[in-house]
Amino acid sequence: MNTEEEEKESAKSKRRLNIPEGALVIMPMRNRVLFPSMMMPLAVRSPARRHAVEEAVRQQVPLGFVGPRARPRAL
């Protein structure tokens, strides 16, 4: 488990992402339903995705969420 010092050092060593103006950071979601203007806790396990979310929040860039495509039903 990381200590606070290790987390601070790793945060300093992280490269900042250059998110273009007007861009939208897209995050995949599974097993969740999220409606517009709805708030819910976000658990991001992937370090790359976590870094993208942190940078989007830091740069005040909107986050978009997408779910898997529904399978068509057989008639």
PyMOL Python script that loads the backbone (N, CA, C, O; Angstrom):
from pymol import cmd

cmd.read_pdbstr("""\
ATOM      1  N   MET A   1       0.844  -1.179   0.000  1.00  0.00           N
ATOM      2  CA  MET A   1       0.000   0.000   0.000  1.00  0.00           C
ATOM      3  C   MET A   1       0.888   1.240   0.000  1.00  0.00           C
ATOM      4  O   MET A   1       1.884   1.289   0.722  1.00  0.00           O
ATOM      5  N   ASN A   2       0.535   2.238  -0.802  1.00  0.00           N
ATOM      6  CA  ASN A   2       1.348   3.442  -0.917  1.00  0.00           C
ATOM      7  C   ASN A   2       1.172   4.337   0.295  1.00  0.00           C
ATOM      8  O   ASN A   2       0.084   4.455   0.859  1.00  0.00           O
ATOM      9  N   THR A   3       2.272   4.961   0.676  1.00  0.00           N
ATOM     10  CA  THR A   3       2.185   5.967   1.720  1.00  0.00           C
ATOM     11  C   THR A   3       1.890   7.305   1.072  1.00  0.00           C
ATOM     12  O   THR A   3       1.951   7.434  -0.150  1.00  0.00           O
ATOM     13  N   GLU A   4       1.569   8.300   1.884  1.00  0.00           N
ATOM     14  CA  GLU A   4       1.253   9.627   1.350  1.00  0.00           C
ATOM     15  C   GLU A   4       2.441  10.219   0.603  1.00  0.00           C
ATOM     16  O   GLU A   4       2.261  10.881  -0.419  1.00  0.00           O
ATOM     17  N   GLU A   5       3.652   9.989   1.103  1.00  0.00           N
ATOM     18  CA  GLU A   5       4.857  10.519   0.447  1.00  0.00           C
ATOM     19  C   GLU A   5       5.042   9.905  -0.928  1.00  0.00           C
ATOM     20  O   GLU A   5       5.363  10.611  -1.884  1.00  0.00           O
ATOM     21  N   GLU A   6       4.841   8.586  -1.040  1.00  0.00           N
ATOM     22  CA  GLU A   6       4.981   7.919  -2.329  1.00  0.00           C
ATOM     23  C   GLU A   6       3.945   8.437  -3.315  1.00  0.00           C
ATOM     24  O   GLU A   6       4.248   8.629  -4.492  1.00  0.00           O
ATOM     25  N   GLU A   7       2.723   8.665  -2.842  1.00  0.00           N
ATOM     26  CA  GLU A   7       1.666   9.176  -3.714  1.00  0.00           C
ATOM     27  C   GLU A   7       1.994  10.582  -4.196  1.00  0.00           C
ATOM     28  O   GLU A   7       1.755  10.915  -5.357  1.00  0.00           O
ATOM     29  N   LYS A   8       2.549  11.417  -3.296  1.00  0.00           N
ATOM     30  CA  LYS A   8       2.924  12.773  -3.692  1.00  0.00           C
ATOM     31  C   LYS A   8       4.038  12.747  -4.729  1.00  0.00           C
ATOM     32  O   LYS A   8       4.006  13.517  -5.690  1.00  0.00           O
ATOM     33  N   GLU A   9       5.024  11.868  -4.547  1.00  0.00           N
ATOM     34  CA  GLU A   9       6.129  11.751  -5.507  1.00  0.00           C
ATOM     35  C   GLU A   9       5.623  11.253  -6.852  1.00  0.00           C
ATOM     36  O   GLU A   9       6.043  11.748  -7.898  1.00  0.00           O
ATOM     37  N   SER A  10       4.721  10.272  -6.829  1.00  0.00           N
ATOM     38  CA  SER A  10       4.211   9.756  -8.096  1.00  0.00           C
ATOM     39  C   SER A  10       3.354  10.809  -8.798  1.00  0.00           C
ATOM     40  O   SER A  10       3.343  10.881 -10.027  1.00  0.00           O
ATOM     41  N   ALA A  11       2.646  11.616  -8.030  1.00  0.00           N
ATOM     42  CA  ALA A  11       1.843  12.686  -8.633  1.00  0.00           C
ATOM     43  C   ALA A  11       2.738  13.738  -9.275  1.00  0.00           C
ATOM     44  O   ALA A  11       2.399  14.284 -10.325  1.00  0.00           O
ATOM     45  N   LYS A  12       3.877  14.025  -8.654  1.00  0.00           N
ATOM     46  CA  LYS A  12       4.819  15.002  -9.218  1.00  0.00           C
ATOM     47  C   LYS A  12       5.444  14.479 -10.504  1.00  0.00           C
ATOM     48  O   LYS A  12       5.687  15.239 -11.442  1.00  0.00           O
ATOM     49  N   SER A  13       5.704  13.174 -10.541  1.00  0.00           N
ATOM     50  CA  SER A  13       6.375  12.598 -11.700  1.00  0.00           C
ATOM     51  C   SER A  13       5.428  12.349 -12.881  1.00  0.00           C
ATOM     52  O   SER A  13       5.887  12.105 -13.997  1.00  0.00           O
ATOM     53  N   LYS A  14       4.123  12.409 -12.646  1.00  0.00           N
ATOM     54  CA  LYS A  14       3.165  12.189 -13.730  1.00  0.00           C
ATOM     55  C   LYS A  14       3.247  13.329 -14.733  1.00  0.00           C
ATOM     56  O   LYS A  14       3.332  14.499 -14.362  1.00  0.00           O
ATOM     57  N   ARG A  15       3.218  12.970 -15.992  1.00  0.00           N
ATOM     58  CA  ARG A  15       3.193  13.987 -17.042  1.00  0.00           C
ATOM     59  C   ARG A  15       1.787  14.527 -17.166  1.00  0.00           C
ATOM     60  O   ARG A  15       0.809  13.787 -17.056  1.00  0.00           O
ATOM     61  N   ARG A  16       1.696  15.793 -17.391  1.00  0.00           N
ATOM     62  CA  ARG A  16       0.394  16.416 -17.596  1.00  0.00           C
ATOM     63  C   ARG A  16      -0.088  16.102 -19.004  1.00  0.00           C
ATOM     64  O   ARG A  16       0.690  16.139 -19.958  1.00  0.00           O
ATOM     65  N   LEU A  17      -1.363  15.795 -19.129  1.00  0.00           N
ATOM     66  CA  LEU A  17      -1.954  15.532 -20.429  1.00  0.00           C
ATOM     67  C   LEU A  17      -2.331  16.852 -21.086  1.00  0.00           C
ATOM     68  O   LEU A  17      -2.831  17.762 -20.425  1.00  0.00           O
ATOM     69  N   ASN A  18      -2.095  16.949 -22.360  1.00  0.00           N
ATOM     70  CA  ASN A  18      -2.482  18.131 -23.106  1.00  0.00           C
ATOM     71  C   ASN A  18      -3.849  17.838 -23.728  1.00  0.00           C
ATOM     72  O   ASN A  18      -3.937  17.253 -24.808  1.00  0.00           O
ATOM     73  N   ILE A  19      -4.905  18.247 -23.041  1.00  0.00           N
ATOM     74  CA  ILE A  19      -6.255  18.028 -23.535  1.00  0.00           C
ATOM     75  C   ILE A  19      -6.644  19.257 -24.348  1.00  0.00           C
ATOM     76  O   ILE A  19      -6.679  20.362 -23.807  1.00  0.00           O
ATOM     77  N   PRO A  20      -6.937  19.088 -25.638  1.00  0.00           N
ATOM     78  CA  PRO A  20      -7.261  20.237 -26.485  1.00  0.00           C
ATOM     79  C   PRO A  20      -8.525  20.961 -26.017  1.00  0.00           C
ATOM     80  O   PRO A  20      -9.419  20.360 -25.421  1.00  0.00           O
ATOM     81  N   GLU A  21      -8.576  22.243 -26.296  1.00  0.00           N
ATOM     82  CA  GLU A  21      -9.741  23.039 -25.936  1.00  0.00           C
ATOM     83  C   GLU A  21     -10.964  22.507 -26.680  1.00  0.00           C
ATOM     84  O   GLU A  21     -10.896  22.215 -27.874  1.00  0.00           O
ATOM     85  N   GLY A  22     -12.063  22.387 -25.976  1.00  0.00           N
ATOM     86  CA  GLY A  22     -13.292  21.885 -26.576  1.00  0.00           C
ATOM     87  C   GLY A  22     -13.379  20.366 -26.611  1.00  0.00           C
ATOM     88  O   GLY A  22     -14.366  19.815 -27.098  1.00  0.00           O
ATOM     89  N   ALA A  23     -12.356  19.682 -26.097  1.00  0.00           N
ATOM     90  CA  ALA A  23     -12.356  18.218 -26.107  1.00  0.00           C
ATOM     91  C   ALA A  23     -13.229  17.670 -24.983  1.00  0.00           C
ATOM     92  O   ALA A  23     -13.566  18.382 -24.038  1.00  0.00           O
ATOM     93  N   LEU A  24     -13.580  16.422 -25.098  1.00  0.00           N
ATOM     94  CA  LEU A  24     -14.375  15.720 -24.106  1.00  0.00           C
ATOM     95  C   LEU A  24     -13.646  14.423 -23.774  1.00  0.00           C
ATOM     96  O   LEU A  24     -13.348  13.635 -24.671  1.00  0.00           O
ATOM     97  N   VAL A  25     -13.358  14.195 -22.505  1.00  0.00           N
ATOM     98  CA  VAL A  25     -12.702  12.954 -22.084  1.00  0.00           C
ATOM     99  C   VAL A  25     -13.790  11.888 -21.952  1.00  0.00           C
ATOM    100  O   VAL A  25     -14.738  12.057 -21.186  1.00  0.00           O
ATOM    101  N   ILE A  26     -13.654  10.801 -22.693  1.00  0.00           N
ATOM    102  CA  ILE A  26     -14.649   9.728 -22.712  1.00  0.00           C
ATOM    103  C   ILE A  26     -14.179   8.563 -21.841  1.00  0.00           C
ATOM    104  O   ILE A  26     -13.048   8.093 -21.964  1.00  0.00           O
ATOM    105  N   MET A  27     -15.065   8.113 -20.966  1.00  0.00           N
ATOM    106  CA  MET A  27     -14.760   6.995 -20.082  1.00  0.00           C
ATOM    107  C   MET A  27     -15.792   5.886 -20.298  1.00  0.00           C
ATOM    108  O   MET A  27     -16.990   6.166 -20.343  1.00  0.00           O
ATOM    109  N   PRO A  28     -15.348   4.635 -20.431  1.00  0.00           N
ATOM    110  CA  PRO A  28     -16.300   3.525 -20.569  1.00  0.00           C
ATOM    111  C   PRO A  28     -16.907   3.167 -19.207  1.00  0.00           C
ATOM    112  O   PRO A  28     -16.243   3.265 -18.176  1.00  0.00           O
ATOM    113  N   MET A  29     -18.163   2.756 -19.220  1.00  0.00           N
ATOM    114  CA  MET A  29     -18.847   2.312 -18.002  1.00  0.00           C
ATOM    115  C   MET A  29     -19.511   0.974 -18.269  1.00  0.00           C
ATOM    116  O   MET A  29     -20.027   0.732 -19.360  1.00  0.00           O
ATOM    117  N   ARG A  30     -19.496   0.114 -17.271  1.00  0.00           N
ATOM    118  CA  ARG A  30     -20.186  -1.173 -17.362  1.00  0.00           C
ATOM    119  C   ARG A  30     -21.102  -1.307 -16.151  1.00  0.00           C
ATOM    120  O   ARG A  30     -20.802  -0.813 -15.064  1.00  0.00           O
ATOM    121  N   ASN A  31     -22.198  -1.971 -16.360  1.00  0.00           N
ATOM    122  CA  ASN A  31     -23.127  -2.309 -15.273  1.00  0.00           C
ATOM    123  C   ASN A  31     -23.637  -1.091 -14.509  1.00  0.00           C
ATOM    124  O   ASN A  31     -23.941  -1.188 -13.320  1.00  0.00           O
ATOM    125  N   ARG A  32     -23.730   0.034 -15.171  1.00  0.00           N
ATOM    126  CA  ARG A  32     -24.235   1.258 -14.546  1.00  0.00           C
ATOM    127  C   ARG A  32     -25.149   1.981 -15.523  1.00  0.00           C
ATOM    128  O   ARG A  32     -24.970   1.896 -16.738  1.00  0.00           O
ATOM    129  N   VAL A  33     -26.115   2.685 -14.988  1.00  0.00           N
ATOM    130  CA  VAL A  33     -26.965   3.557 -15.788  1.00  0.00           C
ATOM    131  C   VAL A  33     -26.758   4.956 -15.251  1.00  0.00           C
ATOM    132  O   VAL A  33     -26.915   5.201 -14.054  1.00  0.00           O
ATOM    133  N   LEU A  34     -26.410   5.862 -16.125  1.00  0.00           N
ATOM    134  CA  LEU A  34     -26.141   7.235 -15.725  1.00  0.00           C
ATOM    135  C   LEU A  34     -26.976   8.151 -16.606  1.00  0.00           C
ATOM    136  O   LEU A  34     -26.814   8.165 -17.827  1.00  0.00           O
ATOM    137  N   PHE A  35     -27.863   8.909 -15.992  1.00  0.00           N
ATOM    138  CA  PHE A  35     -28.721   9.837 -16.722  1.00  0.00           C
ATOM    139  C   PHE A  35     -28.104  11.226 -16.703  1.00  0.00           C
ATOM    140  O   PHE A  35     -27.282  11.518 -15.835  1.00  0.00           O
ATOM    141  N   PRO A  36     -28.484  12.094 -17.645  1.00  0.00           N
ATOM    142  CA  PRO A  36     -27.949  13.462 -17.657  1.00  0.00           C
ATOM    143  C   PRO A  36     -28.190  14.170 -16.324  1.00  0.00           C
ATOM    144  O   PRO A  36     -29.252  14.035 -15.716  1.00  0.00           O
ATOM    145  N   SER A  37     -27.198  14.916 -15.890  1.00  0.00           N
ATOM    146  CA  SER A  37     -27.218  15.690 -14.639  1.00  0.00           C
ATOM    147  C   SER A  37     -27.261  14.811 -13.389  1.00  0.00           C
ATOM    148  O   SER A  37     -27.477  15.322 -12.290  1.00  0.00           O
ATOM    149  N   MET A  38     -27.063  13.518 -13.533  1.00  0.00           N
ATOM    150  CA  MET A  38     -27.059  12.607 -12.392  1.00  0.00           C
ATOM    151  C   MET A  38     -25.656  12.528 -11.814  1.00  0.00           C
ATOM    152  O   MET A  38     -24.676  12.551 -12.559  1.00  0.00           O
ATOM    153  N   MET A  39     -25.552  12.435 -10.512  1.00  0.00           N
ATOM    154  CA  MET A  39     -24.255  12.300  -9.852  1.00  0.00           C
ATOM    155  C   MET A  39     -24.150  10.907  -9.241  1.00  0.00           C
ATOM    156  O   MET A  39     -25.121  10.382  -8.697  1.00  0.00           O
ATOM    157  N   MET A  40     -22.968  10.319  -9.335  1.00  0.00           N
ATOM    158  CA  MET A  40     -22.723   9.026  -8.702  1.00  0.00           C
ATOM    159  C   MET A  40     -21.223   8.910  -8.433  1.00  0.00           C
ATOM    160  O   MET A  40     -20.417   9.540  -9.118  1.00  0.00           O
ATOM    161  N   PRO A  41     -20.851   8.108  -7.441  1.00  0.00           N
ATOM    162  CA  PRO A  41     -19.420   7.900  -7.172  1.00  0.00           C
ATOM    163  C   PRO A  41     -18.754   7.244  -8.378  1.00  0.00           C
ATOM    164  O   PRO A  41     -19.368   6.445  -9.085  1.00  0.00           O
ATOM    165  N   LEU A  42     -17.513   7.588  -8.594  1.00  0.00           N
ATOM    166  CA  LEU A  42     -16.771   7.072  -9.738  1.00  0.00           C
ATOM    167  C   LEU A  42     -15.556   6.303  -9.229  1.00  0.00           C
ATOM    168  O   LEU A  42     -14.722   6.859  -8.514  1.00  0.00           O
ATOM    169  N   ALA A  43     -15.456   5.038  -9.593  1.00  0.00           N
ATOM    170  CA  ALA A  43     -14.302   4.214  -9.233  1.00  0.00           C
ATOM    171  C   ALA A  43     -13.540   3.905 -10.517  1.00  0.00           C
ATOM    172  O   ALA A  43     -14.044   3.205 -11.395  1.00  0.00           O
ATOM    173  N   VAL A  44     -12.332   4.428 -10.616  1.00  0.00           N
ATOM    174  CA  VAL A  44     -11.505   4.223 -11.806  1.00  0.00           C
ATOM    175  C   VAL A  44     -10.303   3.394 -11.379  1.00  0.00           C
ATOM    176  O   VAL A  44      -9.475   3.852 -10.591  1.00  0.00           O
ATOM    177  N   ARG A  45     -10.208   2.181 -11.895  1.00  0.00           N
ATOM    178  CA  ARG A  45      -9.129   1.275 -11.477  1.00  0.00           C
ATOM    179  C   ARG A  45      -7.879   1.385 -12.345  1.00  0.00           C
ATOM    180  O   ARG A  45      -6.763   1.220 -11.853  1.00  0.00           O
ATOM    181  N   SER A  46      -8.061   1.658 -13.609  1.00  0.00           N
ATOM    182  CA  SER A  46      -6.926   1.735 -14.523  1.00  0.00           C
ATOM    183  C   SER A  46      -6.120   3.000 -14.252  1.00  0.00           C
ATOM    184  O   SER A  46      -6.690   4.091 -14.236  1.00  0.00           O
ATOM    185  N   PRO A  47      -4.812   2.887 -14.038  1.00  0.00           N
ATOM    186  CA  PRO A  47      -3.994   4.080 -13.781  1.00  0.00           C
ATOM    187  C   PRO A  47      -4.048   5.100 -14.919  1.00  0.00           C
ATOM    188  O   PRO A  47      -4.053   6.304 -14.663  1.00  0.00           O
ATOM    189  N   ALA A  48      -4.088   4.642 -16.163  1.00  0.00           N
ATOM    190  CA  ALA A  48      -4.144   5.574 -17.300  1.00  0.00           C
ATOM    191  C   ALA A  48      -5.467   6.326 -17.314  1.00  0.00           C
ATOM    192  O   ALA A  48      -5.497   7.533 -17.553  1.00  0.00           O
ATOM    193  N   ARG A  49      -6.553   5.620 -17.059  1.00  0.00           N
ATOM    194  CA  ARG A  49      -7.864   6.278 -17.028  1.00  0.00           C
ATOM    195  C   ARG A  49      -7.975   7.205 -15.829  1.00  0.00           C
ATOM    196  O   ARG A  49      -8.555   8.287 -15.930  1.00  0.00           O
ATOM    197  N   ARG A  50      -7.418   6.785 -14.681  1.00  0.00           N
ATOM    198  CA  ARG A  50      -7.441   7.631 -13.491  1.00  0.00           C
ATOM    199  C   ARG A  50      -6.687   8.925 -13.759  1.00  0.00           C
ATOM    200  O   ARG A  50      -7.126  10.002 -13.354  1.00  0.00           O
ATOM    201  N   HIS A  51      -5.556   8.816 -14.440  1.00  0.00           N
ATOM    202  CA  HIS A  51      -4.764  10.002 -14.782  1.00  0.00           C
ATOM    203  C   HIS A  51      -5.555  10.925 -15.706  1.00  0.00           C
ATOM    204  O   HIS A  51      -5.516  12.144 -15.546  1.00  0.00           O
ATOM    205  N   ALA A  52      -6.270  10.352 -16.668  1.00  0.00           N
ATOM    206  CA  ALA A  52      -7.088  11.148 -17.585  1.00  0.00           C
ATOM    207  C   ALA A  52      -8.200  11.876 -16.833  1.00  0.00           C
ATOM    208  O   ALA A  52      -8.474  13.043 -17.111  1.00  0.00           O
ATOM    209  N   VAL A  53      -8.838  11.195 -15.885  1.00  0.00           N
ATOM    210  CA  VAL A  53      -9.893  11.831 -15.096  1.00  0.00           C
ATOM    211  C   VAL A  53      -9.317  12.950 -14.229  1.00  0.00           C
ATOM    212  O   VAL A  53      -9.895  14.033 -14.142  1.00  0.00           O
ATOM    213  N   GLU A  54      -8.182  12.688 -13.591  1.00  0.00           N
ATOM    214  CA  GLU A  54      -7.557  13.714 -12.753  1.00  0.00           C
ATOM    215  C   GLU A  54      -7.210  14.958 -13.570  1.00  0.00           C
ATOM    216  O   GLU A  54      -7.428  16.083 -13.122  1.00  0.00           O
ATOM    217  N   GLU A  55      -6.671  14.749 -14.765  1.00  0.00           N
ATOM    218  CA  GLU A  55      -6.312  15.887 -15.618  1.00  0.00           C
ATOM    219  C   GLU A  55      -7.556  16.617 -16.116  1.00  0.00           C
ATOM    220  O   GLU A  55      -7.559  17.844 -16.210  1.00  0.00           O
ATOM    221  N   ALA A  56      -8.608  15.874 -16.434  1.00  0.00           N
ATOM    222  CA  ALA A  56      -9.849  16.513 -16.885  1.00  0.00           C
ATOM    223  C   ALA A  56     -10.426  17.385 -15.780  1.00  0.00           C
ATOM    224  O   ALA A  56     -10.897  18.492 -16.043  1.00  0.00           O
ATOM    225  N   VAL A  57     -10.392  16.902 -14.561  1.00  0.00           N
ATOM    226  CA  VAL A  57     -10.886  17.695 -13.433  1.00  0.00           C
ATOM    227  C   VAL A  57      -9.990  18.902 -13.213  1.00  0.00           C
ATOM    228  O   VAL A  57     -10.480  20.011 -12.998  1.00  0.00           O
ATOM    229  N   ARG A  58      -8.681  18.692 -13.264  1.00  0.00           N
ATOM    230  CA  ARG A  58      -7.739  19.793 -13.045  1.00  0.00           C
ATOM    231  C   ARG A  58      -7.904  20.882 -14.098  1.00  0.00           C
ATOM    232  O   ARG A  58      -7.843  22.070 -13.784  1.00  0.00           O
ATOM    233  N   GLN A  59      -8.113  20.476 -15.349  1.00  0.00           N
ATOM    234  CA  GLN A  59      -8.238  21.435 -16.441  1.00  0.00           C
ATOM    235  C   GLN A  59      -9.695  21.848 -16.682  1.00  0.00           C
ATOM    236  O   GLN A  59      -9.977  22.612 -17.605  1.00  0.00           O
ATOM    237  N   GLN A  60     -10.611  21.351 -15.865  1.00  0.00           N
ATOM    238  CA  GLN A  60     -12.045  21.644 -15.970  1.00  0.00           C
ATOM    239  C   GLN A  60     -12.600  21.295 -17.351  1.00  0.00           C
ATOM    240  O   GLN A  60     -13.318  22.080 -17.970  1.00  0.00           O
ATOM    241  N   VAL A  61     -12.247  20.097 -17.813  1.00  0.00           N
ATOM    242  CA  VAL A  61     -12.723  19.564 -19.090  1.00  0.00           C
ATOM    243  C   VAL A  61     -13.879  18.606 -18.786  1.00  0.00           C
ATOM    244  O   VAL A  61     -13.780  17.815 -17.848  1.00  0.00           O
ATOM    245  N   PRO A  62     -14.963  18.656 -19.551  1.00  0.00           N
ATOM    246  CA  PRO A  62     -16.087  17.755 -19.288  1.00  0.00           C
ATOM    247  C   PRO A  62     -15.704  16.286 -19.493  1.00  0.00           C
ATOM    248  O   PRO A  62     -14.850  15.957 -20.317  1.00  0.00           O
ATOM    249  N   LEU A  63     -16.357  15.418 -18.722  1.00  0.00           N
ATOM    250  CA  LEU A  63     -16.192  13.972 -18.846  1.00  0.00           C
ATOM    251  C   LEU A  63     -17.445  13.411 -19.507  1.00  0.00           C
ATOM    252  O   LEU A  63     -18.563  13.802 -19.172  1.00  0.00           O
ATOM    253  N   GLY A  64     -17.251  12.493 -20.444  1.00  0.00           N
ATOM    254  CA  GLY A  64     -18.363  11.799 -21.075  1.00  0.00           C
ATOM    255  C   GLY A  64     -18.276  10.323 -20.736  1.00  0.00           C
ATOM    256  O   GLY A  64     -17.180   9.775 -20.621  1.00  0.00           O
ATOM    257  N   PHE A  65     -19.410   9.682 -20.578  1.00  0.00           N
ATOM    258  CA  PHE A  65     -19.435   8.264 -20.233  1.00  0.00           C
ATOM    259  C   PHE A  65     -20.214   7.504 -21.286  1.00  0.00           C
ATOM    260  O   PHE A  65     -21.265   7.958 -21.737  1.00  0.00           O
ATOM    261  N   VAL A  66     -19.704   6.355 -21.677  1.00  0.00           N
ATOM    262  CA  VAL A  66     -20.372   5.500 -22.653  1.00  0.00           C
ATOM    263  C   VAL A  66     -20.510   4.101 -22.068  1.00  0.00           C
ATOM    264  O   VAL A  66     -19.646   3.629 -21.329  1.00  0.00           O
ATOM    265  N   GLY A  67     -21.604   3.458 -22.412  1.00  0.00           N
ATOM    266  CA  GLY A  67     -21.844   2.090 -21.983  1.00  0.00           C
ATOM    267  C   GLY A  67     -21.734   1.147 -23.165  1.00  0.00           C
ATOM    268  O   GLY A  67     -21.654   1.590 -24.310  1.00  0.00           O
ATOM    269  N   PRO A  68     -21.730  -0.140 -22.899  1.00  0.00           N
ATOM    270  CA  PRO A  68     -21.655  -1.103 -24.008  1.00  0.00           C
ATOM    271  C   PRO A  68     -22.924  -1.063 -24.842  1.00  0.00           C
ATOM    272  O   PRO A  68     -24.004  -0.759 -24.336  1.00  0.00           O
ATOM    273  N   ARG A  69     -22.786  -1.367 -26.098  1.00  0.00           N
ATOM    274  CA  ARG A  69     -23.933  -1.408 -27.009  1.00  0.00           C
ATOM    275  C   ARG A  69     -24.808  -2.608 -26.641  1.00  0.00           C
ATOM    276  O   ARG A  69     -24.309  -3.702 -26.377  1.00  0.00           O
ATOM    277  N   ALA A  70     -26.095  -2.384 -26.629  1.00  0.00           N
ATOM    278  CA  ALA A  70     -27.038  -3.466 -26.311  1.00  0.00           C
ATOM    279  C   ALA A  70     -27.064  -4.479 -27.451  1.00  0.00           C
ATOM    280  O   ALA A  70     -27.001  -4.107 -28.623  1.00  0.00           O
ATOM    281  N   ARG A  71     -27.156  -5.736 -27.109  1.00  0.00           N
ATOM    282  CA  ARG A  71     -27.238  -6.789 -28.120  1.00  0.00           C
ATOM    283  C   ARG A  71     -28.640  -6.819 -28.692  1.00  0.00           C
ATOM    284  O   ARG A  71     -29.612  -6.738 -27.941  1.00  0.00           O
ATOM    285  N   PRO A  72     -28.767  -6.935 -30.001  1.00  0.00           N
ATOM    286  CA  PRO A  72     -30.125  -7.018 -30.584  1.00  0.00           C
ATOM    287  C   PRO A  72     -30.781  -8.339 -30.188  1.00  0.00           C
ATOM    288  O   PRO A  72     -30.135  -9.386 -30.139  1.00  0.00           O
ATOM    289  N   ARG A  73     -32.065  -8.262 -29.912  1.00  0.00           N
ATOM    290  CA  ARG A  73     -32.814  -9.473 -29.534  1.00  0.00           C
ATOM    291  C   ARG A  73     -33.262 -10.227 -30.774  1.00  0.00           C
ATOM    292  O   ARG A  73     -33.651  -9.630 -31.777  1.00  0.00           O
ATOM    293  N   ALA A  74     -33.200 -11.534 -30.688  1.00  0.00           N
ATOM    294  CA  ALA A  74     -33.707 -12.360 -31.792  1.00  0.00           C
ATOM    295  C   ALA A  74     -35.229 -12.419 -31.710  1.00  0.00           C
ATOM    296  O   ALA A  74     -35.803 -12.542 -30.628  1.00  0.00           O
ATOM    297  N   LEU A  75     -35.862 -12.330 -32.859  1.00  0.00           N
ATOM    298  CA  LEU A  75     -37.334 -12.379 -32.878  1.00  0.00           C
ATOM    299  C   LEU A  75     -37.847 -13.767 -32.949  1.00  0.00           C
ATOM    300  O   LEU A  75     -39.060 -13.976 -32.973  1.00  0.00           O
TER     301      LEU A  75
END
""", "prot")
cmd.dss("prot")
cmd.show_as("cartoon", "prot")
cmd.util.cbc("prot")
cmd.orient("prot")
